[in-house]
Amino acid sequence: MTDQQHAAAEPEPGAAPGDEPRAHGEAAAARPADAAADAASEVPHRFRRDRRQKVLGGVCAGLGRQCDMDPVIFRIVLAVLAATGGIGLIFYGFAWLFVPYDDEEENEVRKLLTGRVDGPALTAVLFALVGCGVFLSMLRNGSVLTFAVVLSLLLAGAGYWSQNRGAADPDPLAAQAAADAPPEAKAPPAPDSYPSWWRDPIVKDGSHVGGTGYMWGPVETRDRDVAAALNIARGTSRPSPRTERERGQRGPRPIGGRVFLLALLAGGLTTSLNWHDQALGTSLQAGLAAALVVFGLGIAVSSFRGRTGAGTVFLAVITSGLLAASAALPKDIGTHWVRTYWTPATAADVRPGYDLGTGVGTLDLSGVDLAKGQTVKTNAEVGAGRLKVIVPKDATVRLTVEVGVGDIQLPGDDKKDVDVQPGKHKQVILPPATGGKDGGIFDLDLQVGVGQAEVARASS
């Protein structure tokens, strides 16, 4: 045996026999465990956006990494969901706002609330608003929404299956050892690069150096903050090197007022162009959609040039709510308030149906003389307004009345007793007046979207 082999075989002074082989064995056993721990640490336990593979906000890249799938699958499906009901835009926008990056702990919502308004946060808000507008406009299209919901469930199921397909059964001994192990020492968190204006450092002598970096807060935050104002009052202030440099520079100009005026102009112009040719709901939807587009473009432009505040976002949310309300209006409500009288003289003149969009419609059947046992059937409909039907004194009336939101008045009811309720429905038979002859039967079907339906007897 050579000298080198003797040296390799001899244990170190103070080491017990058998220590070196055991150390080599422990090192060999530790390598697979370390490799497994490193591999496990690469996949986050919680959903986080991926900054390295991102295209817009890193949402699809984070989903692909979390579910062990190609991010292109999520991008294609979310694009389809954005076009069919707006669900893709809603999910992407809110995920962009509430899910932070994998190397950060602060999401975009916290940045907005603390005053750091930047391009990514405004773009995420724009995605969410546009998605909500598209979704509200598709509420009446059940087939499209059903397809979007089914596709969303399929994507969620595929992601869950892909995430759990390679998971091994947990080892109870390893889990117990991990639970008994002391907590791992962690380095203190790195300070945020944008400190809050109420947490800027104050030196022991009471002076303060540094600005805020926020777009709102105290009025004087561009040159000094509250602590600096106290220093000035105490006479202990000292100029900030950044203050002298930024004193001649101006911040981004606010463009919220211009965006509001442009949205108001676009909404009014679009509504007026459709006012005479379309129904009331369609005209309002066109105008509100144009205003919402202007608000979205203004928020997007403010991420590069200018600045919009919370007021613009609030107005965009209000516009989305009004757009949803206008989509719920009946399609037969017109934009012109008119008074219409229908006065058939004979049974042959009674039309099968009478229709009025907006206004007051009066159907006078008092001049129609029906023979005994003769039945005349007709229906009358008013989108918004008042529908009044006058029937002969000696006729039997089989009546079906439906009012979306409003009141129903029948012969004998008090005119002052007006009870406005949604979804009113009545189905009654009104016998002829006492002492009158049998004047036939009127079968009436009356419908009013918003307003009042009234049935009255002729005086003679």
Secondary structure, 3 states (H helix, E strand, C coil): CCHHHHHHHCCCCCCCCCHHHHHHHHHHHHHHHHHHHHHHHHCCCCCCECCCCCCCCCHHHHHHHHHCCCHHHHHHHHHHHHHCCCHHHHHHHHHHHHCCECCCCCCHHHHHHCCCCCHHHHHHHHHHHHHHHHHHHCCCCHHHHHHHHHHHHHHHHHHHHHHHCCCCCCCHHHHHHHHHCCCCCCCCCCCCCCCCCCCCCECCCCCECCCCCCCCCCCCCCCCCHHHHHHHHHCCCCCCHHHHHHCCCCCCCECHHHHHHHHHHHHHHHHHHHHCCCCHHHHHHHHHHHHHHHHHHHHHHHCCCCECCHHHHHHHHHHHHHHHHHHCCCCCCCCCCEEEEECCCCHHHCCCEEEEEEEEEEEECCCCCCCCCCEEEEEEEEEEEEEEEEECCCCEEEEEEEEEEEEEECCCCCCCCCCCEEEEEEEEEECCCCCCCCCCEEEEEEEEEEEEEEEEECCC
